[in-house]
Amino acid sequence: MTVRLSVAICLLLSSWQAAAPRAPLVAREDWRETPPAQPITQAHVAHADLELLVIGPGASGLKKSHHDQPADDPYYAWSGDAEGTWAIALRHRRMRLDLSRGGAIRWRSRQSGFRQLHPIVQLEDGQWLVADQADGASEAWRVSEFATADLTWRALDPATIVEGKSVTGPSLARINAVGFTDLMRGGGTPASSRLDWIEIYGVAVPR
């Protein structure tokens, strides 16, 4: 009886932990509904408190894109013209983000070719990390969510946008910036990444 009760309690705790609530939404970027432009700049950021960080050798080729047809085409960041590796991140001007307690990164994206879109973060000390997990190619726009508790990380060189060694158990309690990269150069429409919007769930920590 005691063994059965212990097993039942363990299963109940596991179920409760798996269903732990997601942290509140602290920031969402959906890009300004303005004509296409290259490169993407701060002028294209819709959220007044978010600062755009565009890094890597391919940064100048990134585009804020949009097409009149189809009618529901979103305003989105596009990597197809990037002549080198690249990364885009967003930093809140007034706060850091605690992603260690129910944190999540959610976005709507569409990749083509071999492109895999990875979440990235910048830690309080300035170090950049890229997640092993990624969002792959799809024929249509797709919403994906990454619980930060489930992610594993590698160092990311901000100059070359190349992944490095695994980083075990980094503290996600005071994140400077959150973003994305596919770790590749652009290859036009057949080989590129597209991001419509990004949401960040966490706890706000004043700077």
FIMIVEX-926660 format. One line per 4 residues: their letters; for each residue x, y, z of C-alpha. Coordinates in steps of 0.2 Angstrom, whole numbers, m for minus. Layout:
<pts>
A = X Y Z  ... .
</pts>
This chain:
<pts>
MTVR = 0 0 0  14 12 5  23 9 m12  7 11 m22 .
LSVA = 4 28 m13  22 34 m16  20 30 m34  4 39 m35 .
ICLL = 11 54 m27  26 54 m39  14 53 m54  4 67 m47 .
LSSW = 19 79 m44  26 75 m61  9 79 m69  8 95 m59 .
QAAA = 26 100 m64  22 97 m83  7 108 m82  16 122 m72 .
PRAP = 9 139 m78  17 149 m92  24 166 m86  15 181 m91 .
LVAR = 18 189 m108  31 203 m106  34 208 m124  28 206 m142 .
EDWR = 35 212 m158  25 212 m174  34 225 m185  27 241 m191 .
ETPP = 15 240 m206  26 250 m217  33 247 m235  47 234 m237 .
AQPI = 64 240 m233  82 234 m232  91 233 m220  78 231 m206 .
TQAH = 81 245 m193  74 251 m177  61 261 m187  53 245 m191 .
VAHA = 50 240 m173  32 243 m167  35 241 m148  41 257 m141 .
DLEL = 51 249 m127  60 237 m138  77 240 m145  82 231 m161 .
LVIG = 99 222 m161  105 215 m178  122 207 m178  133 196 m189 .
PGAS = 141 198 m206  125 196 m215  116 209 m204  115 222 m218 .
GLKK = 105 210 m230  91 207 m218  74 214 m224  58 220 m217 .
SHHD = 47 212 m230  29 212 m236  19 209 m252  2 216 m257 .
QPAD = m3 198 m263  m9 187 m255  m20 199 m246  m15 192 m229 .
DPYY = 4 193 m231  11 198 m215  25 211 m212  40 201 m207 .
AWSG = 59 199 m205  67 190 m220  84 183 m222  85 178 m240 .
DAEG = 97 192 m245  109 190 m231  126 187 m238  132 180 m222 .
TWAI = 126 173 m205  115 184 m195  105 186 m179  91 197 m174 .
ALRH = 87 201 m155  76 213 m145  81 221 m129  69 230 m117 .
RRMR = 75 247 m113  69 247 m95  70 229 m89  78 213 m90 .
LDLS = 68 197 m92  68 182 m80  65 167 m91  69 154 m77 .
RGGA = 51 153 m70  39 147 m83  48 157 m97  44 154 m115 .
IRWR = 47 161 m133  33 160 m145  33 165 m163  25 164 m180 .
SRQS = 38 159 m194  40 151 m210  57 143 m216  62 136 m233 .
GFRQ = 76 125 m238  87 118 m224  84 134 m213  81 130 m195 .
LHPI = 76 145 m184  84 144 m167  80 155 m151  94 165 m145 .
VQLE = 97 175 m128  110 187 m121  114 184 m103  117 198 m90 .
DGQW = 136 197 m93  134 200 m112  137 182 m117  126 176 m131 .
LVAD = 118 158 m132  109 149 m145  97 135 m142  100 117 m149 .
QADG = 81 116 m153  74 125 m168  59 128 m179  61 119 m197 .
ASEA = 54 122 m214  36 123 m218  25 126 m233  14 139 m223 .
WRVS = 16 151 m208  17 141 m192  16 146 m174  29 138 m163 .
EFAT = 33 139 m144  49 135 m134  48 133 m116  64 139 m109 .
ADLT = 65 125 m96  66 113 m110  80 121 m120  98 117 m120 .
WRAL = 111 129 m125  127 133 m134  139 148 m134  135 159 m149 .
DPAT = 149 170 m156  141 187 m160  154 192 m173  152 177 m184 .
IVEG = 135 169 m178  143 152 m176  138 140 m162  151 134 m150 .
KSVT = 152 123 m135  138 117 m125  134 128 m110  127 118 m95 .
GPSL = 114 126 m84  115 144 m88  105 156 m77  91 163 m87 .
ARIN = 85 175 m72  92 191 m80  91 191 m99  96 206 m108 .
AVGF = 89 201 m125  79 188 m134  80 184 m153  82 171 m167 .
TDLM = 94 165 m180  96 151 m192  115 151 m192  116 152 m211 .
RGGG = 117 165 m225  102 168 m235  98 159 m251  84 169 m258 .
TPAS = 66 163 m257  70 144 m258  82 145 m244  78 158 m231 .
SRLD = 69 162 m214  54 173 m211  48 179 m194  31 187 m193 .
WIEI = 30 190 m174  38 185 m158  32 184 m140  42 183 m124 .
YGVA = 34 176 m108  43 179 m92  45 190 m77  51 208 m79 .
VPR = 66 213 m69  70 232 m68  88 236 m75 .
</pts>
